[in-house]
Amino acid sequence: WILDDITPLYQLNEAMSKSAAFLYQPKNTYRTPAGTSNPTPPLLEGQNAPSGAIVHYYFKNKPKQEIRLAIQTANGDSIITFSSQKNYFGIPITQHQNFIENPQKKQSGILPADSGMNTFIWDLHYPDAKADTSATFEGALTGPLAVPGQYKLALYLGDSLIQKQTLNILNDPRNTFGVDALTQQFELAQQIHQTLNLVGTTTKNIRDIEKKLKDFAITLSNADSIQQFKLLSTPLTDSLSKIENILMNPKILAGEDDLRFPVRLEEKLSALNVAVQQADAPPTAAMYNSYQHLKSQIDIQIEHFKILLEKNVPVINHWIVNQHQPFIELKKYQK
């Protein structure tokens, strides 16, 4: 299949050969259902072409700085940015001290940064949602799939722009649904994605507040203060825990745990996310109804969370300020 993408050969010229870095114009990419790709196919079998946009770029010398590939809409709105040093959420790549990297195996979603020709595959998806659900086999946090149209690519070395190119995504000619139908699918998937992010942010904030309260309680030494703080904080933590367990089920940790424990709002919404994106087709009326039903229940819990914070946090903060409780008791160390 390597001969299916020889577009870099057509772009070779004398000026390009003298460049220190170069981003090639990618060929038109068809939005087709993803196939299977075996990293080590049997000896007598060939490798399938990768699914998505094939992006080629060149470095005369191996880059010493971070390289980034920014993907944008035709209007310049950011979709996703890939890096040689971070994942697309901007979190630096860490390597375990006991892990020996296989130079032949590239990390998914990380830009290769070697001297000579480099190739990166964008699967045409927007970033995944930042939520908790990952173990349920019916659900996924997968970001929406880009609608056929024109997009922009920009390659950076450090903060310096190397080059920009355009990317054309074409509809699968076998698909009977046009761009308007796929836009409807994208818009609903984007709404689901935003709501999953909202749920994920809320549950993260709940755990952060619970940890802060627990950490402060440990610093208290006076029995009366401990009892007073417990009376103040327990109603809040109990209510926060209740909201968290309505939004998602923290007991679901492995692939089939949702067969043992009930799925909550986040798990249900992530399953709807899969249903909406599993075919290149517009959403059904049932999908829209399911989303509105789940969203209305999620909105109720988010509102409860906001009211809890406004009612309880100022009271607790005021009590803590009035305690003048030092984190390190000096007299303890002067005995």
TORMI-987519 format. One line per 8 residues: number of its first residue (from 1); for each residue x, y, z of C-alpha. Coordinates in pm, whole numbers, plus 50000, padded with zeros to 5 digits. Layout:
REM residues N
NUM	X/Y/Z | ...
***
This chain:
REM residues 335
1	50000/50000/50000 | 50301/50231/50030 | 50254/50327/49664 | 49909/50461/49753 | 50073/50771/49904 | 50372/50887/49704 | 50261/51250/49717 | 50592/51358/49879
9	50774/51241/49565 | 50574/51482/49350 | 50667/51770/49581 | 51043/51718/49570 | 51237/52010/49425 | 51576/52169/49463 | 51461/52432/49713 | 51292/52171/49933
17	51603/51952/49929 | 51800/52238/50085 | 51542/52305/50359 | 51616/52225/50723 | 51251/52129/50775 | 50949/52082/50550 | 50580/51997/50588 | 50442/51818/50283
25	50102/51889/50136 | 49896/51582/50239 | 49688/51401/49982 | 49308/51414/49997 | 49180/51197/50280 | 48857/51000/50255 | 48649/50967/50568 | 48599/50592/50567
33	48523/50343/50847 | 48838/50245/51032 | 48968/49901/50943 | 49204/49678/51137 | 49578/49724/51133 | 49799/49449/51273 | 50135/49594/51384 | 50299/49259/51311
41	50105/49091/51026 | 50183/48730/50934 | 50469/48676/50692 | 50241/48605/50396 | 50000/48891/50465 | 50038/49259/50380 | 49977/49556/50606 | 49658/49758/50562
49	49691/50126/50487 | 49640/50340/50798 | 49297/50494/50851 | 49299/50873/50862 | 49506/51162/50731 | 49867/51074/50648 | 50094/51368/50732 | 50456/51366/50613
57	50725/51608/50732 | 51102/51624/50703 | 51391/51734/50925 | 51745/51757/50798 | 51871/51704/51154 | 51698/51546/51452 | 51511/51828/51635 | 51636/51917/51982
65	51322/52113/52067 | 50959/52007/52095 | 50773/51984/51765 | 50398/52040/51741 | 50139/51974/51474 | 49834/52198/51513 | 49517/52096/51329 | 49256/52366/51275
73	48928/52423/51100 | 48917/52627/50779 | 48832/52930/51000 | 49141/52877/51213 | 48967/52732/51520 | 49183/52480/51706 | 49079/52115/51686 | 49372/51924/51833
81	49747/51971/51874 | 49994/51683/51873 | 50344/51705/52020 | 50668/51510/52033 | 50686/51560/52411 | 50324/51579/52536 | 49994/51410/52473 | 49714/51611/52312
89	49589/51716/52658 | 49923/51891/52708 | 50048/51644/52972 | 50424/51569/52941 | 50519/51215/52846 | 50677/51029/53137 | 50879/50712/53116 | 50910/50464/53400
97	51266/50422/53518 | 51239/50044/53473 | 51092/50073/53122 | 51322/50030/52823 | 51175/50198/52517 | 51142/49998/52198 | 51275/50227/51922 | 51077/50030/51663
105	50743/50097/51833 | 50606/50451/51821 | 50371/50580/52091 | 50019/50646/51970 | 49933/51015/51942 | 50296/51128/51980 | 50473/51301/51691 | 50786/51121/51569
113	51081/51361/51562 | 51370/51199/51377 | 51610/51318/51111 | 51484/51253/50759 | 51124/51169/50670 | 50864/51143/50948 | 50505/51022/50913 | 50212/51082/51148
121	49853/50957/51118 | 49563/51170/51241 | 49255/50953/51288 | 49029/51255/51213 | 48892/51263/51567 | 48869/51561/51797 | 49024/51510/52146 | 48865/51256/52378
129	48649/51384/52662 | 48815/51425/53004 | 48588/51207/53213 | 48613/50889/53422 | 48435/50628/53213 | 48683/50400/53041 | 48610/50056/53173 | 48258/50000/53038
137	48270/49801/52718 | 47958/49975/52581 | 48090/50328/52627 | 48380/50545/52513 | 48504/50902/52551 | 48606/50926/52185 | 48594/51277/52041 | 48374/51367/51742
145	48485/51274/51392 | 48577/51563/51162 | 48316/51647/50897 | 48430/51636/50531 | 48573/51973/50432 | 48894/52174/50431 | 49125/52192/50733 | 49458/52356/50816
153	49784/52201/50937 | 50065/52397/51102 | 50401/52245/51202 | 50606/52415/51474 | 50960/52370/51603 | 50955/52516/51952 | 50762/52843/51909 | 50870/52891/51547
161	50631/52809/51265 | 50793/52583/51006 | 50515/52566/50751 | 50139/52551/50694 | 49943/52325/50461 | 49579/52248/50388 | 49409/51913/50435 | 49101/51812/50239
169	48875/51549/50396 | 48634/51393/50149 | 48318/51195/50215 | 48329/50822/50152 | 48189/50789/49796 | 48005/50474/49910 | 47818/50668/50180 | 47463/50763/50081
177	47456/51040/50345 | 47600/51379/50252 | 47789/51645/50447 | 47470/51795/50596 | 47381/51463/50758 | 47736/51415/50888 | 47730/51769/51027 | 47420/51677/51228
185	47607/51377/51363 | 47909/51593/51451 | 47698/51854/51631 | 47527/51599/51855 | 47858/51420/51921 | 48010/51758/52014 | 47728/51828/52261 | 47777/51484/52418
193	48152/51551/52433 | 48102/51885/52611 | 47861/51731/52862 | 48102/51444/52935 | 48372/51704/53001 | 48134/51888/53236 | 48065/51568/53430 | 48436/51488/53443
201	48522/51836/53571 | 48251/51820/53838 | 48356/51480/53974 | 48720/51594/53974 | 48623/51904/54173 | 48422/51694/54418 | 48723/51471/54488 | 48950/51773/54523
209	48720/51933/54782 | 48686/51606/54974 | 49065/51568/54983 | 49116/51925/55107 | 48865/51870/55389 | 49025/51539/55483 | 49377/51686/55478 | 49272/51977/55699
217	49094/51749/55946 | 49424/51565/56002 | 49590/51890/56116 | 49340/51940/56399 | 49455/51829/56744 | 49192/51975/56978 | 48904/51735/57044 | 48643/52012/57040
225	48777/52149/56712 | 48774/51803/56557 | 48411/51754/56659 | 48305/52100/56538 | 48480/52053/56202 | 48319/51712/56162 | 47974/51858/56224 | 48042/52131/55966
233	48203/51920/55693 | 48014/51589/55711 | 47686/51720/55560 | 47887/51865/55270 | 48098/51555/55205 | 47793/51326/55230 | 47605/51540/54978 | 47906/51560/54746
241	47947/51185/54757 | 47580/51140/54671 | 47612/51370/54368 | 47927/51190/54250 | 47755/50852/54272 | 47462/50978/54068 | 47690/51124/53802 | 47913/50814/53773
249	47976/50482/53947 | 48326/50476/54103 | 48298/50099/54151 | 48324/50039/53776 | 48697/49991/53731 | 48736/49693/53498 | 48597/49589/53161 | 48286/49406/53279
257	48223/49575/53613 | 47913/49733/53463 | 47762/49381/53461 | 47800/49378/53841 | 47732/49741/53930 | 47464/49978/53796 | 47570/50229/53532 | 47516/50595/53613
265	47468/50906/53402 | 47826/50931/53272 | 47836/50564/53171 | 47502/50598/52993 | 47615/50913/52812 | 47940/50750/52701 | 47740/50459/52560 | 47525/50707/52367
273	47848/50862/52238 | 47940/50528/52082 | 47594/50480/51933 | 47597/50825/51771 | 47942/50777/51617 | 47932/50411/51517 | 47801/50481/51164 | 47848/50763/50913
281	47484/50864/50939 | 47270/51135/51099 | 47143/51077/51455 | 46804/50918/51504 | 46520/51082/51696 | 46581/50836/51980 | 46943/50952/52008 | 46837/51316/52041
289	46574/51221/52301 | 46823/51012/52498 | 47072/51296/52506 | 46815/51550/52626 | 46694/51307/52893 | 47047/51241/53025 | 47149/51607/52996 | 46849/51722/53202
297	46941/51480/53483 | 47306/51586/53472 | 47209/51954/53484 | 47010/51890/53804 | 47316/51741/53977 | 47547/52017/53853 | 47305/52275/53994 | 47291/52087/54327
305	47671/52093/54335 | 47683/52470/54281 | 47422/52534/54551 | 47612/52313/54798 | 47931/52508/54742 | 47763/52846/54779 | 47586/52739/55099 | 47855/52538/55280
313	48202/52642/55167 | 48194/53004/55299 | 48082/52877/55642 | 48358/52616/55656 | 48622/52862/55535 | 48514/53116/55798 | 48542/52854/56072 | 48888/52746/55953
321	49015/53105/55948 | 48895/53160/56304 | 49078/52851/56435 | 49427/52992/56378 | 49539/52630/56375 | 49907/52605/56270 | 50004/52325/56036 | 50328/52277/56232
329	50306/52308/56610 | 50634/52469/56712 | 50609/52365/57083 | 50601/52001/56976 | 50954/52032/56842 | 51091/52245/57133 | 51043/51985/57404
***
